[in-house]
Amino acid sequence: MADKIILTCALTGSIHTPSMSPHLPVTPDAIAEQAVGAAEAGATILHLHGRDPLTGRPSAKVEDFMAFLPRIRQRTDAVLNLSTGGSSQMTLAERLAPALAAQPEMCSLNMGSMNFGIFPLAEKDRDWEHDWEKPFLAATKGVVFKNTFADIETILSDLGEAYGTRFEFECYDAGHVQTLAYYLKKGLVRPPLFVQFVLGVLGGIDASPESLLFMKQTADRLLGDAYRFSVLAAGRHQMRLATMGAVLGGNVRVGLEDSLTDGAGRDLAPDNAHQVARIRRILEEMGFEIASAAEARAMLDLKGGDRVAF
């Protein structure tokens, strides 16, 4: 089982906007349907953000999450992983509200404050469907994505200690791995750590083979055998670096949160399941096997889908 690959699908995120792809799920119906489709295609973990159902704007309202969470849980056994990142323009209290209400098996946890620049997306010519989209993207030029040590410790306490939630530790640069190693040494996190190397966000480390190797070498040195890693590469780098991560002994993440296309130079992906099926086919043709949800729960020491609050 240790050699099986955990395949995460990140469905909608808070980077892309409705004008960028008609296939980006933003309503509860679309998020639920694409989540189930991704699980049926082979996704082990479903990483979930909320959206305002009328405008598609990123949302951290509990009711927006609860409009799809129970429906997904009723129809699939996949691990449901809620974002605590929300967007860089939300407060920590806003970002935490859905997870505190849902008490999920797993949440994302960003391991440091950073510039999180998606403003170049606002500079492209396109027909904007909603008046919030371009200003939302442009605002990231002057906003720091705040994830202080105090913020991290609040999430570890309020979700981890209180509800037994485990974490996908999102590391956008080597300093974030250093921070995680500090909390491992202090005993505030415990193995097995599930570390997501996030490559290609403007303000973090770039999406390249060299950067992936550097991140893994840093984690190997600082975390030893206390962690498993996964690879998330933004945009056109998604499939090739995910595949490289698997070859290096890691797990993979795909989904429309990270890339709207079907790979470098390809058309828009028609849905999340398409990306899941594609990376699964690549990995299986290379001799890898995708972990089931039950296997992932054992590998990551999760509390189980029967101990959530939705």
Helices and strands as residue ranges (DSSP letters): E 7-10, G 18-20, H 28-41, E 45-48, E 50-51, E 58-59, H 62-66, H 69-75, E 79-82, H 92-102, E 106-110, E 114-115, G 119-123, H 133-138, G 139-141, E 144-145, H 149-155, I 156-161, H 162-163, E 166-171, H 174-186, E 193-199, H 209-223, G 224-226, E 227-233, G 235-237, H 238-247, E 251-254, H 272-285, H 293-300, G 305-307
